[in-house]
Amino acid sequence: MEKRKQLSVSAIKNGTVIDHIPAKHLFKVISILGLETFDHQITFGTNFESHKLGLKAIIKVADKYFSEDDVNRIALVAPVAKLNIIKDYEVVEKYALKVPKEISGIVKCVNPQCITNHEKVTTKFVIIMKPEVALKCHYCEKITDQEQMEIQ
Amino acid sequence: MTYSMKSRSLVSINDYSKEEILHIIQLAAEFEATPHPGLLDGKVIATLFYEPSTRTRLSFESAINKLGGRIVGFTDSSSSSVTKGESLKDTIKTVSNYSDLIVIRHPLEGSALYASEMATVPVVNAGDGANQHPTQTLLDLYSIQKTQGTLEDLNIFLVGDLKYGRTVHSLLMAMSHFNTTFNFISPKELQMPEEYKMHLDTLGLKYYEHLDFTDIVSRADIVYMTRVQRERFSDPMDYEKVKNVYVLRNHMLQNTKPNMRILHPLPRVNEIHTDVDQNEKAYYFTQALNGVYTRQAIIASILGLKS
């Protein structure tokens, strides 16, 4: 039974599996990681049942290992996601994400009156927990919460 | 003690420590007592006003002129290169070459901080949209110090729009250094945001919330009035209900403390009845004059001309 569940998204020989992504944020995670520009083999699965998340999504990227900084950025929308490093079909390492303290680019500030929405300024946020992840704009000081996050 | 305001931009009131705030206030008093006509000799200050703000601009320009400085700049964006599509970054980079300090007023929030990151000279924020206006706060503090003889242990009443009013938020942050007791008087729709109350809780400072003026105002040392604006209400009926509740009239001042003074950032509409103007407790016009001395103090300390 366990085996069938694993295979509902096909296995990869080498690469990274990102599990426990809230299904509704799958496409945000894809944008944050910039997967649309990758030429690796990528498999997505979504709307799997999950005890923790209700519905979860999973991403498998063949032959790709992300840097910690890159992958931690997805903690903005998928803070409980888990990473599995696969080598020769085996999980050799498994780790949880760390929410970064600050983040540059990626997300748009929710405040239409913020300078970053009018000039070519790279957005910059301090990450606060209230208690979910939310972003405080370095420039206008307004808070963008998880539901409002729009990936640039 | 040495102060490190030299060459540092002033974007938010939170950029200054308690000691630095006190230093500016002390310097403002010195400028009020003794004019320093040649202090800014040879200095050029840029005043970039991307939106008209007559009071703030004239106050800055008066402060600079009285110290003998020269001014370059524009008074609204229609007379600047913005109309040709120039970015804020490019304007700031260019103006940095022509001036020793830039004063900027801009309708977008965060614009002053961004300008300070792009500029090669210090930047003073003269208001960035609904965000920050630190020189207003410092002149408010100078006015409080002047009228009360101290900033410590005062009872301050903030009245009107406490939700959106940037001046009351910055004043609260600055006064929270001085063991202040706060009383908030506002309609339900415009109450002080949670984050500021949490800040006071963290510091263990007392605050009380009221829906209207009562006899409680007799305990005030400072009553800080702000405008309740019609456009802040989603339902016009709600505005009609409260619009006359937050109007200060002369007869309401009868039992107030002798040292009590009324402040207002101006412009006033109807929230202070004109019958208050003759009362010696009405301080809002002198408050505007204090702005000139405070801005002299800020500019002089940033340029390192006064320590």
Chai-1 contact restraints between the chains, C-beta under 6 A:
chainA,res_idxA,chainB,res_idxB,connection_type,confidence,min_distance_angstrom,max_distance_angstrom,comment,restraint_id
A,Q113,B,L108,contact,1.0,0.0,6.0,A-B,restraint_1
A,Q113,B,E109,contact,1.0,0.0,6.0,A-B,restraint_2
A,Q113,B,G129,contact,1.0,0.0,6.0,A-B,restraint_3
A,C114,B,E109,contact,1.0,0.0,6.0,A-B,restraint_4
A,C114,B,G110,contact,1.0,0.0,6.0,A-B,restraint_5
A,I115,B,L108,contact,1.0,0.0,6.0,A-B,restraint_6
A,I115,B,G110,contact,1.0,0.0,6.0,A-B,restraint_7
A,I115,B,S111,contact,1.0,0.0,6.0,A-B,restraint_8
A,I115,B,Y114,contact,1.0,0.0,6.0,A-B,restraint_9
A,H118,B,L108,contact,1.0,0.0,6.0,A-B,restraint_10
A,E119,B,S87,contact,1.0,0.0,6.0,A-B,restraint_11
A,E119,B,L88,contact,1.0,0.0,6.0,A-B,restraint_12
A,V121,B,Y114,contact,1.0,0.0,6.0,A-B,restraint_13
A,Y139,B,G110,contact,1.0,0.0,6.0,A-B,restraint_14
A,Y139,B,L113,contact,1.0,0.0,6.0,A-B,restraint_15
A,Y139,B,Y114,contact,1.0,0.0,6.0,A-B,restraint_16
A,C140,B,E109,contact,1.0,0.0,6.0,A-B,restraint_17
A,C140,B,G110,contact,1.0,0.0,6.0,A-B,restraint_18
A,C140,B,N131,contact,1.0,0.0,6.0,A-B,restraint_19
